[in-house]
Amino acid sequence: MPFLTIYTNAENSDNAKLAEEASVLVANVLHKPINYVVTNVIYNSSMAFGGSANQKGALVELLSIGFNNKDKLVEDLTDFLIEKLNIAKAENINISLNDASASLVASAGRTFG
């Protein structure tokens, strides 16, 4: 179960494909089953990075039960978003990692722990 939300002001022609590709990346890096990964891409042209809505960027939130390699995950997600969303500055990609207890996360009507 990782839950990934990508908020961005960078236009993309296919957010569904971006969500699918991000899901695969997260599942692979975290060694989690892809069937538990949920990804949401939200486009918002009103976002500002460095005080300017003209600068393109992304705010990413990832909730997971455990992180086995945070540094690799952050690096891979940053590189992925730079490439897929054509973001010029890595500093405009901000990632929040939230480690959740299995007892506080649920799917299909039951918690994971």
TIKOL-622176 format. One record per residue (C-alpha): x, y, z; chain; residue number from 1. Coordinates in pm, 1 decimal, decimal comma. Layout:
% TIKOL-622176
PT       xx       yy       zz kette  nr
PT        X        Y        Z     A NUM
...
This chain:
% TIKOL-622176
PT       xx       yy       zz kette  nr
PT      0,0      0,0      0,0     A   1
PT    181,9    310,0    -85,0     A   2
PT    -46,7    606,3   -151,1     A   3
PT    120,5    859,2   -382,5     A   4
PT    -19,7   1202,9   -466,3     A   5
PT    155,5   1429,9   -713,9     A   6
PT     43,2   1791,8   -723,3     A   7
PT    192,7   1987,4  -1012,0     A   8
PT    155,7   2305,1  -1214,7     A   9
PT    333,8   2144,2  -1511,5     A  10
PT     92,8   2049,4  -1786,2     A  11
PT    104,2   1690,9  -1903,9     A  12
PT    -83,5   1536,9  -2193,8     A  13
PT   -160,3   1208,0  -2016,2     A  14
PT   -189,1   1217,0  -1636,0     A  15
PT   -332,7    863,5  -1628,9     A  16
PT    -16,5    728,2  -1793,9     A  17
PT    197,2    936,5  -1556,6     A  18
PT      9,6    784,0  -1260,4     A  19
PT     59,5    431,1  -1394,0     A  20
PT    432,3    483,6  -1451,5     A  21
PT    476,7    642,1  -1108,2     A  22
PT    295,4    345,0   -952,4     A  23
PT    540,6    102,3  -1110,5     A  24
PT    838,1    310,4   -993,2     A  25
PT    712,9    324,7   -633,4     A  26
PT    625,6    -46,6   -624,7     A  27
PT    968,5   -141,5   -758,0     A  28
PT   1174,1     82,2   -529,4     A  29
PT    973,9     -1,3   -216,2     A  30
PT    936,1   -371,1   -305,3     A  31
PT    559,3   -349,5   -255,8     A  32
PT    294,8   -532,4   -462,2     A  33
PT    171,0   -309,3   -745,9     A  34
PT   -189,8   -405,7   -666,2     A  35
PT   -163,0   -208,2   -339,1     A  36
PT    -17,5    110,2   -492,0     A  37
PT   -257,6    403,2   -539,5     A  38
PT   -137,8    707,3   -735,4     A  39
PT   -318,5   1034,4   -793,8     A  40
PT   -192,0   1314,7  -1020,7     A  41
PT   -348,1   1655,3   -960,8     A  42
PT   -280,4   1941,8  -1201,0     A  43
PT   -316,3   2292,3  -1056,7     A  44
PT   -200,7   2586,5  -1264,8     A  45
PT   -218,8   2813,2   -957,6     A  46
PT     75,7   2650,5   -776,5     A  47
PT    382,3   2869,2   -724,0     A  48
PT    743,0   2760,4   -675,5     A  49
PT    999,1   3009,4   -553,0     A  50
PT    722,6   3269,5   -538,8     A  51
PT    632,5   3233,3   -907,3     A  52
PT    351,9   3041,5  -1077,0     A  53
PT    564,6   3052,5  -1393,5     A  54
PT    817,8   2812,9  -1239,5     A  55
PT    710,4   2453,9  -1291,9     A  56
PT    735,8   2203,6  -1011,5     A  57
PT    569,8   1931,3   -808,5     A  58
PT    466,1   1870,4   -450,1     A  59
PT    462,0   1497,7   -376,6     A  60
PT    312,3   1317,7    -78,2     A  61
PT    381,6    950,2    -24,0     A  62
PT    226,4    747,9    256,4     A  63
PT    362,7    398,2    305,9     A  64
PT    392,8    131,0    569,5     A  65
PT    768,3    147,7    597,0     A  66
PT   1036,5    275,7    362,5     A  67
PT   1325,3     45,1    285,0     A  68
PT   1532,7    293,2     80,9     A  69
PT   1415,8    653,4    123,3     A  70
PT   1713,9    813,5    -47,8     A  71
PT   1680,6    602,1   -363,2     A  72
PT   1306,2    659,4   -369,2     A  73
PT   1345,0   1037,8   -343,2     A  74
PT   1616,9   1042,4   -608,0     A  75
PT   1420,4    820,4   -848,4     A  76
PT   1094,6   1013,5   -800,9     A  77
PT   1273,6   1344,5   -854,2     A  78
PT   1444,0   1222,3  -1173,3     A  79
PT   1116,2   1072,8  -1296,9     A  80
PT    923,8   1398,2  -1248,8     A  81
PT   1199,3   1610,1  -1404,6     A  82
PT   1184,0   1391,1  -1714,0     A  83
PT    809,0   1332,3  -1741,0     A  84
PT    693,3   1685,1  -1650,7     A  85
PT    986,3   1874,8  -1802,0     A  86
PT   1064,3   2048,4  -1472,1     A  87
PT   1380,8   2256,6  -1506,0     A  88
PT   1487,5   2274,6  -1140,8     A  89
PT   1513,3   1978,9   -903,1     A  90
PT   1463,2   2231,2   -620,5     A  91
PT   1104,3   2268,5   -742,5     A  92
PT   1024,0   1906,7   -660,2     A  93
PT    933,8   1869,6   -293,5     A  94
PT    855,6   1529,1   -145,2     A  95
PT    691,6   1447,3    186,7     A  96
PT    736,8   1088,4    306,7     A  97
PT    493,0    966,6    568,5     A  98
PT    561,9    634,6    741,2     A  99
PT    233,1    493,2    866,8     A 100
PT    164,0    220,7   1115,7     A 101
PT     -4,0    -81,6    956,7     A 102
PT   -285,8    -49,7   1209,1     A 103
PT   -370,0    298,9   1073,3     A 104
PT   -393,6    206,6    704,7     A 105
PT   -681,8     15,0    549,0     A 106
PT   -786,7   -131,9    217,6     A 107
PT  -1083,5   -349,3    121,1     A 108
PT  -1250,5   -287,5    456,0     A 109
PT   -966,2   -397,4    680,0     A 110
PT   -646,4   -255,2    825,4     A 111
PT   -305,1   -392,2    735,6     A 112
PT   -215,2   -464,2   1096,1     A 113
